[in-house]
Amino acid sequence: MLRFGEEQGSVTLVFLAFLLVLTFFAALVADLGFYYYVRSELARAADAAVLAGVQHLPADSFGAEVLAYDYIELNGLPRNSAVVTVSEGNSRLDVVVSREVPFLFGRLFGVPGKTVTGRSAAMVGSVKSLTGAVPFGVEQHNFEFGKQYILKQGAGQAGSYKGNFGALAFGGHGAANYRENLMHGYDGEIKIGDIIETEPGNMSGPTTQGINYRISLDPDSTWENYHEGSPRVIKVPVVEYLSTKGRSEVKVVGFAAFFLEGVGGSGQNNYVVGRFLKMMVSNDDGTIAESGSGGATDFGLYSYRLVI
């Protein structure tokens, strides 16, 4: 039979054991909470760096790396905490950010800290589908950056074919539909491999109205200096050929971007000119061809997606 003092001692030992276990779990919760908070912050910094740097791919891998490191610093981390890698023919950007996290209570149990890592990656590719396209079809060509091209022909110009001048019918026929798509872009999706009808006739009035509307919204921009989202930057399908008569069909083989410089001529001589751009579109506007899918030719228009 235990005496009173012995019982009191046993209760004290049990209470101390309980406090020890409670302290252990409190330490675990505190340290794990801090660990996951830091990991979340590192992942956020890695995402920001990737989304900034990927805008330079595939043309400028060095610029992509520099900008990614800049964004690591903007998120309050030292440059040497990150490793930035461009791979797969300048089509992939990886960012890994690491930091040593000290444990406040874990060290009491022999765990002084742990290395926490956040990572992110993005793939870049030629656009294989697009929304917001303008209803011009340009024949496939080795386009040169900054060079001026005729996007819609006038009668008698090279590239006009017996009633077809480069206009396409998106989502319907007729001048009103064509003008609406010129002004605001087609709200449907167009994909590589799609067969699209041409819109025959020069349609001088709707063409002039649609192009001048876009230019009036951003009159001071140039192809070398324009803001993101400028209505003068248009995306158009690249087609296999336009040498067809009347209303006929053409096949989409890719997409390209141009800066609208103007509309000229009248009547059957009406034409549109723009300068070829290389640019990135958001993944809300365009989807990319998977690496090695063979589904998209590079016409200078790219999109990206985050990858795991």
PyMOL commands that set and color helices and strands:
alter all, ss='L'
color gray80, all
select helices_A, chain A and resi 4-56+61-74+79-81+106-109+175-184+204-217+267-269
alter helices_A, ss='H'
color red, helices_A
select strands_A, chain A and resi 82-87+92-102+113-131+138-139+148-152+189-191+195-197+233-239+249-264+271-277+279-280+286-288+301-307
alter strands_A, ss='S'
color yellow, strands_A
deselect
rebuild
show_as cartoon
